[in-house]
Amino acid sequence: MKITRAESFAEDLPLSRPYEIAFKRVDRVTLHFVRLITANGLVGLGSAAPTDITGESSEACAQALDDMGQDLLVGKDPRHLRALTGALRHHMPRTPAARAALDMALYDLAAQDAGVPVVDLLGRRHSRLETSITIGILPLEKTLEEASEYMERGFRVLKVKLGHCFADDLERLQALRAHVGPHIRIRVDVNQGYTADEALALFHRATSLNLELVEQPLPAANADTMRTLPKECAYLMAADESLHTESDALALALEPPFGIYNIKLMKCGGVTSGLAIADLAALANLHCMWGCMDESVISIAAALHTAYASAATMYLDLDGSFDLSHDTATGGFRLHEGRLEVLNRPGLGVSLME
């Protein structure tokens, strides 16, 4: 089986629900798509969502997909996964989202050839976990309205964006907990917006607020400051902007300031690197949360298949396709009562819309 063509294109997609986080407002995204086509008619799909977090521009992502798809993959057997994904990593160090798209497309092809879902090719550990759904930085009343809407839709895990004003954040969280009751799980994401004193103050209130975890309270450059917080803080804290590559995961594991790794395929470069980070987390007795940007169902499915192949997986935050006004692809997973389940189809189980 040989790859005979590599094709890519981009689409600019508005969000059905724009949102605000600690450092920006988001109302639309440019997503990139790739098709790897084999001589026997299989089509492997991948998608990239380059952002300032991945460190690559949309133009750089598009160029990398065009160049590397042709130069590295055409003429190759997609079943040679370790060799091909290793070549992608070597030649695409600065475009992780583009690398992720090509990486997942290779897994899509290899699993289709084997006639199994990607998760079964990797080795399934999980089948059905709850995902959180995100509430951006909003006024109090709007926060409660969105929470009610999401609960009506079956979600039981809410992730709340914080980071503009600590006092306002506490007011929102206290009102939200009173509004949703004790059984809804609440996670918070500060997106590097707090000082060490504010992170510690939130930790001290975590029990009364019944917070499940706190994502990236301090700037990524402040890992040493994170280590000055009480050891108990680490169990509640999740690394996001501090964690991109396997090297980051190894450095953080040696003296953990975080007890949880938030792995995003767009940050690390795809299924291969995501699994490597999860394996490091497991060795260090850390948990994994699998997160996303605003993404197509293609890359959300790839993240879900990868998450379900890791014993360290504890949390899902794979809501990135829910806010798209429309998607270029369909399939990938089933959502029921806030839980995600991969489809029993070969590969990633996705297809492009007609």
QUIVENPE-V17619 format. One record per pair of residues at least 4 apart in sequence whose C-alpha atoms are under 6 Angstrom apart, sorted by the first residue. I is the first residue (numbers start at 0). GAP is how many residues later the second one is. If there is no record, write none. Layout:
I:GAP ; I:GAP
This chain:
0:76 ; 1:36 ; 1:37 ; 1:73 ; 1:74 ; 1:75 ; 2:34 ; 2:35 ; 2:71 ; 2:72 ; 2:73 ; 3:33 ; 3:34 ; 3:35 ; 3:70 ; 3:71 ; 4:31 ; 4:32 ; 4:69 ; 5:29 ; 5:30 ; 5:63 ; 6:27 ; 6:28 ; 7:25 ; 7:26 ; 8:23 ; 8:24 ; 9:21 ; 9:22 ; 10:19 ; 10:20 ; 11:17 ; 11:18 ; 12:15 ; 12:16 ; 13:14 ; 13:311 ; 14:12 ; 14:13 ; 14:308 ; 14:309 ; 14:310 ; 15:307 ; 15:308 ; 15:309 ; 16:306 ; 17:8 ; 17:9 ; 18:6 ; 18:7 ; 18:117 ; 19:4 ; 19:5 ; 19:116 ; 19:117 ; 20:115 ; 20:116 ; 20:140 ; 21:141 ; 21:142 ; 21:169 ; 21:171 ; 30:17 ; 30:18 ; 31:15 ; 31:16 ; 32:13 ; 32:14 ; 33:11 ; 33:12 ; 34:9 ; 34:10 ; 35:7 ; 35:8 ; 36:5 ; 36:6 ; 37:4 ; 43:61 ; 43:64 ; 43:65 ; 44:60 ; 45:55 ; 45:56 ; 45:58 ; 45:59 ; 46:54 ; 46:252 ; 47:49 ; 47:50 ; 47:53 ; 49:4 ; 49:6 ; 49:8 ; 49:47 ; 53:213 ; 55:39 ; 60:37 ; 63:4 ; 64:4 ; 64:33 ; 66:4 ; 67:4 ; 68:4 ; 69:4 ; 77:28 ; 77:32 ; 78:31 ; 80:4 ; 81:4 ; 87:4 ; 88:4 ; 95:4 ; 95:170 ; 95:171 ; 95:173 ; 96:169 ; 96:172 ; 98:4 ; 98:170 ; 99:169 ; 99:170 ; 102:167 ; 106:4 ; 107:239 ; 107:240 ; 110:5 ; 110:6 ; 110:7 ; 110:235 ; 110:236 ; 111:234 ; 111:235 ; 114:231 ; 115:230 ; 116:228 ; 116:229 ; 116:230 ; 117:229 ; 117:230 ; 118:4 ; 118:5 ; 118:186 ; 118:190 ; 119:4 ; 122:186 ; 123:184 ; 123:185 ; 124:183 ; 124:184 ; 125:182 ; 127:212 ; 127:213 ; 128:210 ; 128:211 ; 129:208 ; 129:209 ; 130:185 ; 130:186 ; 130:208 ; 131:25 ; 131:26 ; 131:27 ; 131:185 ; 132:25 ; 132:26 ; 132:186 ; 133:25 ; 133:26 ; 134:25 ; 135:25 ; 136:24 ; 137:5 ; 139:32 ; 149:5 ; 150:4 ; 153:183 ; 153:184 ; 154:182 ; 154:183 ; 155:28 ; 156:27 ; 156:28 ; 156:29 ; 157:28 ; 158:27 ; 158:28 ; 158:29 ; 159:28 ; 160:27 ; 160:28 ; 160:29 ; 161:27 ; 161:28 ; 162:27 ; 162:30 ; 171:4 ; 176:4 ; 185:25 ; 185:26 ; 186:24 ; 186:25 ; 186:26 ; 187:26 ; 188:25 ; 188:26 ; 189:26 ; 189:27 ; 190:25 ; 191:24 ; 191:25 ; 191:26 ; 191:27 ; 193:4 ; 193:23 ; 193:24 ; 205:4 ; 205:5 ; 212:23 ; 212:24 ; 213:22 ; 213:23 ; 214:22 ; 214:23 ; 215:22 ; 215:23 ; 215:24 ; 219:21 ; 219:22 ; 225:31 ; 226:30 ; 233:23 ; 233:24 ; 233:25 ; 234:24 ; 236:21 ; 236:22 ; 237:20 ; 237:22 ; 237:23 ; 238:4 ; 238:19 ; 238:22 ; 238:23 ; 239:22 ; 242:5 ; 243:23 ; 243:24 ; 244:23 ; 245:31 ; 251:4 ; 252:31 ; 258:27 ; 259:26 ; 259:27 ; 259:28 ; 260:27 ; 260:28 ; 261:26 ; 261:27 ; 261:28 ; 262:27 ; 262:28 ; 263:27 ; 263:28 ; 264:4 ; 264:5 ; 267:5 ; 269:4 ; 280:5 ; 281:4 ; 281:30 ; 286:25 ; 286:27 ; 287:24 ; 287:25 ; 287:26 ; 288:26 ; 288:27 ; 289:26 ; 289:27 ; 290:26 ; 290:27 ; 291:26 ; 291:28 ; 292:27 ; 293:26 ; 294:25 ; 294:26 ; 295:25 ; 296:4 ; 296:24 ; 300:31 ; 302:4 ; 327:24 ; 327:25 ; 328:22 ; 328:23 ; 328:24 ; 329:20 ; 329:21 ; 330:18 ; 330:19 ; 331:16 ; 331:17 ; 331:18 ; 332:8 ; 332:9 ; 332:10 ; 333:6 ; 333:7 ; 334:4 ; 334:5 ; 344:4
